[in-house]
Amino acid sequence: MSILLQVNNLKKSYDIEPLFDGLSLTVSTGEHIGVVGRNGAGKSTLFKIIMGLEEAEEGDVKIHQSARIGYLRQQENPFELTETVIGFLTRSSGKEEWECAKMAGQFHLKKTQLTREIGSFAGGYQMRVKIVAMLLEDPNLLLLDEPTNYLDLSTLLLLEQFLRSFSGSFLLISHDREFLKRTCNETLEIAQGKASFFPQPLEAYLLYKEQQEEFARRYNKKVAKEQRHLQTFVDRFRYTASKASQAQSKLKQLHKLQTITIVNPINTATIYVPPLPEKKGTALSVHEMTIGYPDVTVASNISFYIERGEHVAIVGNNGQGKTTLLKTIAGALEPLAGSFKFGVHIRIGYYAQHVPEMLNPKDQVGTHLAYMAGPDVKDQDVFKMAGNFLFHDDDLKKPISVLSGGEKARLCLAGLLLQKNDVLLLDEPTNHLDFETVEALAEALGASNTTILFVSHNRTFVNNIATSIIEVGGGKVRRSLHDYENYIYHLKERLHIAMPELLEEEKTTNEQKERRIEIREELKQEKKHLHDAEVRMMELEKEKQELFVWFEQNPNSFSRIKKEQVDHITYELEGVEKEWLLTQEKIDRMEGELGRLV
């Protein structure tokens, strides 16, 4: 493998607060790296520094001569909305129309769509155009900054298929855990000013982190016990003439004992959706409704009803009417025909895709939440909800203008939940949120009895919430007979996307069974070794204590034999403790592997 990119000891600060300090990484050919980290950790800033769009205070970036970088940004568009798709692609790439059309075909941009103005497409199709334009530059290193935001599921699956087979390297920032899991085989976490590289996929990295923290806690517990033991000896014999030298020796041992530093974990959102009084009946009924705009009908003859407490995912390609349906039900658009009706005394909360961008930048976080909550909500409830979404103390005084995209999204969601609505209409609520917050939100919404209609292409999020789905497409809106996983399966079939995970599952089932049996046998042996080590440690500690008691009872006598016995026991005890730690670490790894094979 040859090196394409080197980042050395970068330092970058905003105001006084350092974003990162001493950040380094290396990217070689063929690496597919998922970049993770909390909102505001500096992931997008790192990409901008690599591309020369921002400057670091210290450090340097080396792009090697063989590297051809393709950069996909979060929000900036390289095209004019009035340009045709093919016009933009030929202009930006300098290539012939047939070459551009061939690449566009990989992302299901058809010939009839190539002659349309880009502004006439929904966000997901505009992202397809940006991806195609980037790939026409023939890059061998991609920097992909949140490419899944606003993508419909079809585009996401097509991009996933492309990245899985991409022969070059890429760094992919995404908060879609499922997408990262299926496209990346290595992980880079940016947290607390540093970059941590792990040569395995995200799930393995998260398990590794958990195991390392658990190992550190156990090790520190043992060290603390030994420190107490040594301190007791020192305190007992420090001023006893015959034991003073031994006490000094123990004091030196005490100073040498070091615990493993456990970095304080970054706070994670703890989202709580207040329960509603249990009520039966229909939350929403839609009767022969037509949706769209004065000059465009998007879908017609729409009829369905939703019971209280249902969690309904609205699915379909971008531009087919998901957002139009949600806007109509929310009252932001008038139906062109037909009607819809909510149940009696139902309060409705609506989260639109671009709500975070419409916040008043001069407002403070606390002021905005107090306004959204209304007069009947107590201040302590506002502060609690703010804390749940990671806005603490001085954060409440921050102007909205300094917040990141993810922080603005969290702020909008916190304000919405403070209203204690009976029905939530959510249009892409996970955009810009880190996956810890996405999973916390999914868990909270999934467990709530609030009626929810939502649009999202984050598969983990939808799977955790949806109890049923509504399909939008081809001018129709209908309740689906499939659950979400079956819907994805059939969608992949329609897109002719291979499903290697199914083939792999068939191929490896027997191997997994054999490996599970093998691991269980090994675990039995290792747990026996662990038990034997614990028994031996207890025996040695007992012998050691008996010798210490003799020394305490005979302070004026010296026994060379007993001193050698203490030294020998101490040496053996250290060896057994190391053996115990290594065995426990091995057991943890094996149990982790067994869990993944089940």
N, C-alpha and C positions, 0 to 999 in steps of 0.2 A: 504493500500500500504506500502511495506517495501522499505527502502532506499538501493540502489545498489552502488551508487557512490556519494562522496562528494569532492568538490574542494573548498579549503578555502584560500582566500586572496593571490592568486598567483601573483608574480611579475616576469616579464621576459623582458630583454632588449637585443638588438643587438647594439653593439657599445655604443653610449651615449643615443640613442633614446629608450625610454621604449616602448615595444610592448603592454604589459598590466600591470596594477598595481592595486592590490586589487580585482582581478577577482575571483568570487565565483559562484558556482552552485551546485545543488543537482539533482540527477536523481533517480527516484523511479520506481518500477515495473509497466509495462504496458504503459510507456510514449513513444510517438513517436514524437521526437523533431527535427524540422528543424533548422539547424545552418546556419545563414546568416551573412554577413559582407563583407566589401570591400576586394579586393585583398591586401594581406599584413597585414590584421587586426590581424592575429594570430590564425586563426581557426585550421589549420593543426598543428601548434606548440602546441596548447592546447592538441590535441589528442596525440601528441608525448610525452608530459609531463605526461599525464594520463598513457600511456603505459610504462613509464620509459625510453624512448629513448632519452629524453632531460631532463635537470634539470632546475628547476626554482630557481631564486635567493632567493625568500621568499615564504612562504605559504606551503601548503601540500595537498596531494591527498590521500583520504581514499577509498579504494576499499573494499566493505564489503564482508564478507565470502561467502555469497550466490551468489555473482556476478561471472558469467563466461563470460568473454569479448571476442568478436570476432572483429578483427581489419582489416579493408580493407583499404590499403594505396593507394595513388594516383598513384605512378609510380613503386614502387619496386615490383619485381616479386619473389614469394616464390619458384618457380619451375625452373628447367633447361629446356631450349627450346628443348633439345633432349629427354626428358622424354615423355612417353606416358601419355595421360590424366588419364587413370585408374591407371597406375603405380604411378603417383604423388599423386593421391587422396588416395590410400591405404597407401602409405608411410607417408604422412603428417597427416592422421587421425588415422592410426592404425586399421582401420575397414575393414571388409570383402568386397570383390569386389561387391557383390550383394547390400550391403548397400550403397556403393558409387554410383553404377549405378542407384539405386532408386532415390537418391538425385539429381544426374545429370539429370535424366529424367524430373524433375520439371522445368529445364531450357533448355529443348529440346536438350540435348546432347544425341544423339542416340548411339546405341551399336557400330555401325561401326566407329563412331567418337572417342569412348573411347580408341581405340587401336592406334590412330594416334599420332604422335609427336606433342607436344603443339606448337612448333615453326612453324608448317605448317598451323596454324590457324591465322586469322586476329585478330586485337586487341579486338574486341567485344566478340569473342568466348573465347579468353584468359581471359577476365574479367569474363565470365561465369564460367570458371574453378576456378578462384580465389574465386568467391562467393560461389560455391559449397564446396570448401575446407574449407572455413570459417564456413559454416553452419554444416558441418560434425562434428565440434567440439562441437556441441550442445550448442551454447552460449545463454544467456538470456539478454545480453546487447551488442548491435552492435555499433561500431564506424565506420561509413562509410564516407570515405574522397573522395568526388567527384566520386562516383561509376558510374555516367552516362557518364563520359568522354570516348569518343571513342566507346560507346555502339551503336549498331544499334538499330533501333526502336523496333524490335521484342524482343530483350533482355531487352530493357528498359521497355517495357510493361509487360514482365514476372517478372522482378524485382519489378515493381510497384505492380503487383498483389500479389506477395509474401509478400511485406512489409505491404500492407493493412491488411493482415490477420495474421501478425506475432504477437504471443501472448506475446513475450518479449518486451524489451525496445530498443530504438535505438536513437543515435544522428547522424543526416545525414547532412553532408556538401554538398550543391549542389547549382549551379547557374542556374539550370533549374527550373524556377518559376512554370511551369505546374506540374512537377514531385513533387516538394515540396507541392504544393496545394493538390495533390491527395494522398499523403502518410503520411503527418504529421498533427497532431492535436494540436501541441504546437510549439512555436517559441522561439529560443534563438538567440539574435543578439549580436555579438561581435563588438564593435565599441569604438574608442577613449579610449582603455585600460580597458573597463568594459564589463560585460556580463549583458544584460537585458533580463529577462525571461518573457514571456507572455503566459498565459494558453489557447491560441486559435491559429488557423492556421495563416499562413503568411498573407493572404489577410486581415483578421480582425486586425492583428497587425499593418500593414501598415496604415489602416484606423484609428486605435486608435492613432498612432503617429501623423498623420495629424490633427486629431481632437484636440489632446493635444496641439500641436503647435499653432493651431488657437485659442484655448481657452486662452493660455498664452499671445498671441498677444493682444487679446481683453481685457483681465484683465490688462495687462501692460498699455494699452491705457487709461483705466479708472483711474488707479493709477497715471499715469502721469498728468492727468487732475486734480485730487484731490491734487497732490503735487503742481501744479501751483497755485491752489486756496489757499492752506495753505501758500505758500511762499508769495503770494501777501498780505495776511493778516499780516504775520510776518513783511514783509518789510514796510508795511504801519504803523503798530502800535508798532514796537519794541522799539522805543525811545519815545513813548508817555506814560507819567507816569501812567495815569489811565488805560492804556491797556497793560502795560508791562507784567503783570502776564498772561493775556490772550495770548499775543504774545508768551511767553515762553511755554505755554501749547500747542499752535498750533505747535511750533517748535518741541516739543516732539512727537506730533502726526506725524509730517512730517518725523522724523527720524524712526518712527515705520513702516511707509508705505514701504513695500518691493515689488519689482517686481519679477516675476517668471523668473528665468534664462532660456533662450532658448539656448541650446547648438548649437554652430555654425554647420550648416549642413555640412557633408562631401561633397567635390566637386564631381559632377557627370559629366561624359564625355558628351560633347556637340559636337556630330559628324555631320560633314557637308560633303556631297558628291557634289563636284562642278558639276553643270549641263553641259551637252554636247549640242552642236548644234543639233537641231532636224533634224534627217535624217530618211528616210523611206528605206525599203528594207531588204534584208536578212543579218543577222550578221554572221551566221554560217550554212553551209550545210554539211551534212555527207552522204556519198553514199556507200552502201554495204561494210561497214568497218568491219574488224575483229580486235579485240584487245586482248592483252595478252603478253606472253613472248615467247622466242624462243622454249621452250619445253612445254608450256602450253597455250592453247586457252581459254580465259575467256568468250568471247561472240563474236558472228559472225552475219553477215548479218544485220548490223546496218545502218539504213537510217532514217534521220529526218532533219528538218531545223528549225532554230530559227530566228525570226524577231528581228530587232533592238528594244531595249527597253524592251524585255521580261525578266521576272524574273523566272527562271526555277529551281525548286528543283529536285535534283537527289536522288531518294529514293530506298531502298532495304536493305537486310541484309548484314552484313559485310562479306567479302570474295566473294561477288557475282560480283564485278567489278566496283563499283562506283568510287573509287579512280583511278583504272586503266583507266577508261573512261576519267576522268578529266585530268590525266597525259598525255594521248595520245593527247587529244585536245590541251593541253598546250605545246605540243612538247617535253615533257620529255621522252616519249616513242614513238617508231615508230609503226604505225599500221601494223599488220601482213598481211592485205590485204585491198583493197578498199582505200578510201580517204576521207579527210575532207578539207573544204576550208572556210576561213573567208572572209568577205566583203572587199572592197577596202579601203585602208588607215585606217585600224582598229588596234588600239593599245591594247595589251592584258596584263592584270595583273593576276598573279597566286599566290595564297596563299595555300601552301601545309600544311598538318597536322603537320609536324614536323619542319616547318620553324623556329619557335621561338627557338628550341633547337639547331639550326645550326648557330645562330648569333655568331659573333666574340666576345668572352667575354671581350676582351681588348678594344674594341671600346667604345666610349662614346655615350650617347643617341643622343646628338645634331649632332655629326659627322656622325652617321649612317643615321639620317634623311636627312642631307644635301646631302649625297652620293646617297640615294635612290631618292631624288627629281630631281637630275640632274641639269645641268648648267642653264636651261631656267627658273627655278623657283626662285622667289625672296626670300631673307632671311626672310622678314616679313611673307610670306606665310608659310615658314617652321616653324617659331615660333608660328604662329597662329594654325597650325595643331598640333604642339606639345602640345600647351595649351588645344586644344579640347580633346586630349587624356590624359590630366592630367599630362603632363610633363612641369613644370614651373621652370624658373630661374635656381637654382642650380641643378635641376633634369637633365638638359641638359648636365651637366658635369659628371654625374654618369657613371661609367663603367657598361657595360651590365651585367657583372658577378654578380652584387649585386641585380639585378632586380628579382622580383618574377615571377612565370610562367605567371600570368595574366598581369603583366607589360610588359613582353617580347611580349606577344600576342598583346597588345595594340600598342607597338612600331612597330611591323611588319605591322599591319593594317594601322597605320598612314603613314608609308613609302609607302605603296601600294597606298593609296588614293592621296598622293602628286603627283603621276605620271599621274593623270587625264586620266586613261585608258578608252577606249570605251567599252571593255568587261572585266568583272571580273570573274575569275574562283576561287572559294573559297571552300577549303576542310576543313570542320569542323572549321570554324573561331571562334566559340563561346567557344571552349574548354579553360578552365582556366579563362574565363572572369566572373566577378560578374554580377548579373542579371540586375543591373542598366545600365552597359555598354552594355550588350547584347541587352537590349531594346532600348537604344540610337542608337546602330548600326542598329538594325532592322528598326527603324523608318526612319533613314537616307537612308538606302538602298531601303526601300519600296517606299520612295518618289522620288527616283532618276530616271533619264531616261537612266542610264547606263544599258547595257545588262549584266545580271548576270546568271551564272550557278553555283549552289552551292550544297554542301553536308552538311547536318546538321540533327541531331536527336533531336534538341531542338524544341519542338512543337510550343512554343510561337513564336520563331524566324521564323520558316518556315511559319506559318500562316500569319505573318505580312508582308512577302516579296513575297512569291510565287504567281505567276499568273497562273502557270501550273506546271505539274510534269512529270518527266521521270522515269519510273520504270526499275530497273536493277535486273535480277534474272533468274536462270535456263538457262544461256547461251544466254539470249536475252536482248535487250535494246529497249524499245518502249515508245512512248508518251502515257500517260494515259488519259482515258476519265473522270476519277474522279478528283474532287478537293482534296485538302489535307485532309480535315476532313472526307470525304467519304472513302479515302484511309485507314485512321486509323481505321474507323469503320469496313471495310472489313478485314483488317489485324487482328483485335481482333477476328473476327468470325473464321478466319483460325486458330488462336492460341487457340481457345476455351476459350477465356478469358471472364468472365462474365462482363457485363457492368452495375453495380449497379446504376450508375448515371442515366441511362435511366429509370430503374425501380423506382428509387427514385423520378424522375421527374414526372412520371405518378401518383405516390402515393400522392405526395405533391402539385400537381397543384391546387386543390380545396382549400387546407389549405392555400396556398400562396395567393390566391385571397381573401379569407376571412381575412387573416392577413393584406393585403394591405388596404382593406376597413377600418379595425379597426384602423390601423396606421393613415390613412388620417383623420379620425374623431378625433383621439387624437391630431393630429397635429393642427387641427383647434382650439381646445380648448387651447393648449399650446401657440399657436401664439397669441391668444386673451389675455391670461395671460401676455405674454411678452409685448404686446402693452399697457395693463393696467399698468404694472410696469413702462414702459417708461413714460407714461403720469403722473403717480404719482411722479416719480423722477423729472420731469420737474416742477411740481407744488411745490414740497418741495424745490427745488433749488431756485425757484422764491421767495417763502416765506422767505427763508434763506437770499437771497440777499437783500430783502426789510428790514429785521431786521438789516443786516450789514450796509445798507445805514443810518438807524436811528442812529446806534452807531457812524457812521462817522460824522453825522450832529450834534450829541449831545455828544461830547467827554467828557464833564464835568458832564454829568448826568448818574445816574445808575438806571436801572430798573430791579428789581429782576424778574418781570413777563416776560420781554423780554428775559432776560438771560435764564430763564427756558424754554421759547419757543425755543430758539436756540438749547439748549441741547436736548430737545425733538425731534426737527426736525432732528438734526444730528443723533440721535439714530435711528429714523424711517428711515432716508435716507440710513443708513448703512444696515438696514434690507431689504429694498426694492432692494438695489444694489445686495445683496447676492441672493435674490430671483430671480432677473433678470439673474444673472450668471448661477444659477442652472437650470433655465428654458431654457436658451439658450443652455446649455450643453445637456439637455434632448432632445431638438429639433434636435440638430446635430446628436445625436445617432439615433433618430427615422428616420431622413432623410437618414442616412447611411444605416439603415436596409431596408428602402423602396427602396433605390437604388439597393440593392442586390437582392430584391425580384422581381424587374421588369424584 
